[in-house]
Amino acid sequence: MHEMALCEGIIGIVEEEARKRAFAKVNVVCLEIGALSHVAPEALKFCFEAVAARTIARGARLEIVETPGTAWCMDCSKSVEIKQRYEPCPSCAGYHLQVTGGEEMRVRELEVD
């Protein structure tokens, strides 16, 4: 399950920010996860609790903001929203799509004490 490794990376980011900004407790971690990122939000929430248990983020709530996948259609020259890779353009049904967004996962904000 790669979500466990992702959570370890998230906690690393949180701990680095705690060192830089001198906060003692994290109450909320807000993540932005793209629809094409191959991250399972429910698995991530489960893993987050386990990984955060002995860290500055112990007891923190994990909020996930899901962002849509987007692509540029080379057939109809439109920017379109897609739910998964390799699906046809919702505008023209063509398959010449270049993904332009929705692959990212980032820490959007932290609520701290």
C-alpha positions as CSV (number, residue, x, y, z in Angstrom):
1,M,0.0,0.0,0.0
2,H,1.8,3.1,-1.2
3,E,-0.5,5.3,0.9
4,M,1.6,4.5,4.0
5,A,4.7,5.8,2.3
6,L,2.8,8.9,1.2
7,C,1.7,9.5,4.8
8,E,5.3,9.2,6.0
9,G,6.2,11.9,3.4
10,I,3.3,14.1,4.6
11,I,4.5,13.8,8.2
12,G,8.0,14.7,7.1
13,I,6.7,17.9,5.5
14,V,4.7,18.7,8.7
15,E,7.6,18.1,11.0
16,E,9.9,20.2,8.8
17,E,7.4,23.1,8.9
18,A,7.1,22.7,12.7
19,R,10.9,23.2,12.9
20,K,10.9,26.2,10.6
21,R,7.9,27.9,12.1
22,A,8.1,26.7,15.7
23,F,4.7,25.3,16.3
24,A,4.0,22.6,18.8
25,K,0.8,20.8,17.6
26,V,-1.0,20.2,14.4
27,N,-4.8,20.1,14.5
28,V,-5.6,19.8,10.8
29,V,-3.7,18.7,7.7
30,C,-5.4,19.7,4.5
31,L,-4.3,17.9,1.4
32,E,-5.1,18.6,-2.3
33,I,-5.3,15.3,-4.3
34,G,-5.8,15.2,-8.0
35,A,-8.3,12.7,-9.5
36,L,-5.5,11.2,-11.6
37,S,-3.0,10.9,-8.8
38,H,-3.7,7.2,-8.1
39,V,-4.2,7.9,-4.4
40,A,-7.1,6.3,-2.5
41,P,-8.4,8.9,-0.1
42,E,-9.9,6.5,2.4
43,A,-6.7,4.4,2.5
44,L,-4.7,7.6,3.0
45,K,-6.9,8.6,5.9
46,F,-6.5,5.2,7.6
47,C,-2.7,5.3,7.1
48,F,-2.4,8.9,8.3
49,E,-3.8,8.0,11.7
50,A,-1.3,5.2,12.1
51,V,1.7,7.2,10.9
52,A,0.8,10.4,12.8
53,A,0.3,8.5,16.1
54,R,3.7,9.3,17.6
55,T,4.4,12.6,16.0
56,I,3.5,16.3,16.3
57,A,0.4,15.5,14.2
58,R,-1.1,12.9,16.7
59,G,-4.8,13.3,16.7
60,A,-4.8,15.7,13.8
61,R,-7.7,15.6,11.4
62,L,-6.9,14.9,7.7
63,E,-9.0,16.9,5.3
64,I,-8.8,16.0,1.6
65,V,-9.8,18.3,-1.2
66,E,-10.1,16.4,-4.4
67,T,-9.3,18.2,-7.7
68,P,-10.5,17.1,-11.1
69,G,-8.3,15.7,-13.8
70,T,-7.9,18.0,-16.8
71,A,-6.6,17.5,-20.3
72,W,-6.1,19.4,-23.6
73,C,-7.8,17.7,-26.5
74,M,-5.7,17.9,-29.6
75,D,-8.7,17.0,-31.8
76,C,-11.1,19.7,-30.7
77,S,-8.6,22.2,-29.2
78,K,-10.5,22.4,-25.8
79,S,-9.4,22.0,-22.2
80,V,-11.7,19.3,-20.7
81,E,-12.3,17.6,-17.4
82,I,-11.6,13.9,-17.3
83,K,-12.2,11.3,-14.5
84,Q,-9.5,8.9,-15.6
85,R,-6.7,8.5,-18.1
86,Y,-7.4,7.0,-21.5
87,E,-11.1,8.0,-21.6
88,P,-12.3,9.8,-24.6
89,C,-12.7,13.6,-24.8
90,P,-16.2,14.5,-23.3
91,S,-16.5,17.1,-26.0
92,C,-15.6,15.4,-29.2
93,A,-15.1,11.7,-28.2
94,G,-11.5,11.8,-29.5
95,Y,-8.6,10.1,-27.8
96,H,-5.8,12.6,-28.4
97,L,-5.7,14.0,-24.9
98,Q,-2.7,15.6,-23.1
99,V,-3.1,15.5,-19.3
100,T,-2.7,19.1,-17.9
101,G,-3.8,18.7,-14.3
102,G,-5.1,16.4,-11.6
103,E,-1.9,14.3,-11.0
104,E,-0.7,16.3,-8.0
105,M,-0.9,15.7,-4.3
106,R,0.2,18.5,-2.0
107,V,-0.2,19.8,1.5
108,R,-2.5,22.7,1.0
109,E,-2.6,24.1,4.6
110,L,-2.0,23.2,8.2
111,E,-4.0,24.3,11.2
112,V,-1.6,24.5,14.1
113,D,-1.1,25.7,17.8
